[in-house]
Amino acid sequence: MKNKSKHSLTIMRGAAAGLVCLIALSSFKSPVTADEPYDVYNYNYLGEAVPSQAGYLAERSVSGLDLGTTALNAPSDLFKDSQDFFYLVDSGNNRILKIDSEFTEIVQEYTSFKMPDGSETSLKNPKGVYVSPDTGLMYIADNENARALIVNPDGTVKQEITKPESTVYDQQLTFLPQKILCDNAGNIYIVLNNTTKGAAMFNAAGEFIGYYGANSVAPTAEVIANHFWNAIASEDEKRYRSRSTPTAFDNFDIDTVKGFIYTSTSAGSTDTDIVKKVNPEGYNLFDYMSNFRWGDLFSTWYSGTTYKTKIVDIDIGDDGSINCLDATTGRVFQYDKEADLLFIMGATGDQVGSFAQGNVAAIETKGEGCENIYVLDAGKGTVTIFGQTVFGQIVHYATKLYNGGYYEEALEPWLEVLKRDGNYRRAYLGISSAYYNMGRYKDSMEYAKKADASGRYNKAFERYRSQWLRAHLTQILIITAVLIAGIKGLKFFLRKKRKKAAETAKAGSDS
Amino acid sequence: MMDLTQRQWVKHVVFHPFEGFEDLRWKKGGSLKYTAVIIVALFFALIAYDRWCGFQFRPLPDAMFSVMPYIMKSVVYFFAWVLGNWAICTLLDGEGTMKNICIYSSYALIPYIVSTFINVFLTHILVRDEQVFFSTVYYVGLIWTGILLFSAIKSVHQYTFTKTVAAIILTLFAMLVILFLCVLFLSLFQKVYVFFYSLYTEILYRTRV
C-alpha cells in the first residue's frame, strides 16, 4: 500500500516536474522511471536521517554473459578512461576487459601482453587498472606476479615495475600491487597491502622515489598514553612495546583536472582519514574536517556485530563530485566537491540496485554531470548501472552553479529542487545565497531561517537592517523627537498638577 | 519613615543593594505574591532567551525544545536554593525564616530577569558583530543579581561578610544533596511502581486462567 501510493506520488511528481522542466529547464533529459528497492534518505543538519527523493535509480545490472563472454570471476576494479571506455579487471580469470561506453559489448579482451624482448607474458590475479588520459598508457597492478605493468595502447608492454631495490623500501616486505594510478607528471602511485607508509611512488622512468600520502594516527587517549610510556622506556623495553601506527589507505582515485589524489580507507578501527584529498606535496586538504563522518553517521548494532561504514572505493566524477562506496551497506554516498552530501543510493539485498553485504568492490562514474554511476559487485560478478533522475539532474546542475559562485543563476534550479523535496536543506541555503546576492535581504533571511543557518541569517539581517534604517531614518527621527517632547511635557504637566494639589492641601490645613 | 507599599519595596530593594534588604527586614516588608510573580517571570525569561531571540543569536534548534529544563532551571533550582539555605542557616544561627529567605532571594533575581528580557529585545536589532552590547547587559544583570543575593542572605540571617560566604558555599552543597536525593527518590518510586504494576498484571493473569 505504502509502496503503491509512493509510486503514484512519484509518477505524479514526475509528470508535473517533467512539464515544468520542459518549460523552464529544457536541457534536462526525460526522467528514469523505476522504483528503488529501498527507502531513500538523506541527512538533515541535525544529523538525522530524513526521507528524500532519489537522485539515482538502478537501471540494470550487467554480467559477463550479458557482455558476450564468460562469467566474471571475482572482479576487483573498474576504471573509465577519458574516452569513456571502461576497463574491468576480472581477477579470477586473469584478464582485463575493455568495454564500450554504453556498457553493452566488449571492445577488447587483454589476457597476455608482449614484453619488450618479444616474449609473451600473462597476468596473475590482477587487482587494479588505470589508463592515463594524456598518453593512453594502461597501468596494471599485477598482484600475484609482484609487478606493475605499463602497457602501450597496442598491447605491448612498455615497462615493468618490480620490487624496488632502494634502501628506503624494506627488503623483507613483498611487493604486491593492489591499486595503481599515475598523475599528470607521469609519476606512478601503487597501493600495497603491507605498508602503512602510504602509496609507493615511482617517477616516470620507473624509479622508486618514496612513499606518498600516509594516513595519520588519531590522537586518542591510548595513543597519547603510549607516546608517554615510550618516551620514558629504555631501548630494550621499547622493542616489546606496541607502537602506534596509522591504518593504511587501500584505494584511491585521481582528479585528473585538478591533480588531487583522493584516498579511501576501509579499516573499521579508525574514524580519521577515512577519505583524504591529497595535494602533490602529500598534504591532506581535508585535514580540517577531522570530525566529519563519511558515509552513514551512525553505525548499527545487531546481534553482537557492529555494522559500520566501510568505504572500499572512491571515485571523482567529471564534475568533481566525490563518490564513496560503502561495502557494509552496499550504499553509494555521493558528495559534491565541498564534501556536502548530495545523494545516498543502494542497499543490501538481491534486487537490482542492492548488493550482498561486503560484496561491492569498485565504483565509477560517467558524464559531465555524473549522469551514471557504475558499481562493481565482486560476489555476483556484475556491474550495476545507476541512472540520474530528473531530481538528481537538477540538484547537480544547481550544485555546479552554486559551487562555481553563480548564486543568482542557481536560484531557479534550487526552487525547482524544493518543489520536489522540501527536506533538501542545501536548496534553502542556495536560495538564501541567491536572494542575498540579488539584494532581496528579507527573502534571504526567510530562507536562511528555514535552513536553520543562523550565520547566513546574520549576514542577510545586517544588510536588511541598514537598508531599513536608511529608508526610515526621517520617520525614526520624527517619532523619537515627538516621544521625547511628549514625555517631557507630560512630566511637566504632572509636576504642576501635584504642586497645585499640595498647595491647596496646605492651604486647607492652614485655614 | 520608610512607609512603602509592597511595590515600592521591590524598587527600593533592587536599587539599594547594600542597605535595601536591611530596611526591608527592619520594616518587615516583602510579599510572597511578588515571589510567585518573579519566579514565573524567571521561567519565561529563560524560555524567551532560548526561543524568542533574534534568529542570528538563537542557540537552540527549534526541533530540540522541551519545557522541562526550564521548569528545572527556574522553579526547582529556586526552591532547592531556599530549602538548602534554610537547612544550612538554621544550623548556623541564622535568623531568617523560610518565608523570608524565599522573599529576599526572589527579589534579588529581578536584575537578571530584566537583563534577560532586555537582551531578548536587543537580539532582534543587533548583529553578531555587535555582541558586546549584548554581553554587557548580560554581565551587568548577572553581577547585580549576585550582589543582591549576597546582601539578601547577609541581612535575612544577620550574618557577617565571611559567614555569608561560608553559608552560600554550604548552600550550594546542600542544593546538590537535595537534587541528588530527589533523583534517587524518583527512580526508587519508579521501581516500586513497576513492582506493583507487575504484581497487578500477574494477579490478573492468574485469576483469568
Boltz contact constraints between the chains, C-beta under 6 A:
constraints:
  - contact:
      token1: [A, 449]
      token2: [B, 55]
      max_distance: 6.0
  - contact:
      token1: [A, 452]
      token2: [B, 61]
      max_distance: 6.0
  - contact:
      token1: [A, 454]
      token2: [B, 55]
      max_distance: 6.0
  - contact:
      token1: [A, 454]
      token2: [B, 56]
      max_distance: 6.0
  - contact:
      token1: [A, 454]
      token2: [B, 58]
      max_distance: 6.0
  - contact:
      token1: [A, 457]
      token2: [B, 55]
      max_distance: 6.0
  - contact:
      token1: [A, 457]
      token2: [B, 56]
      max_distance: 6.0
  - contact:
      token1: [A, 458]
      token2: [B, 56]
      max_distance: 6.0
  - contact:
      token1: [A, 458]
      token2: [B, 127]
      max_distance: 6.0
  - contact:
      token1: [A, 458]
      token2: [B, 128]
      max_distance: 6.0
  - contact:
      token1: [A, 461]
      token2: [B, 56]
      max_distance: 6.0
  - contact:
      token1: [A, 462]
      token2: [B, 127]
      max_distance: 6.0
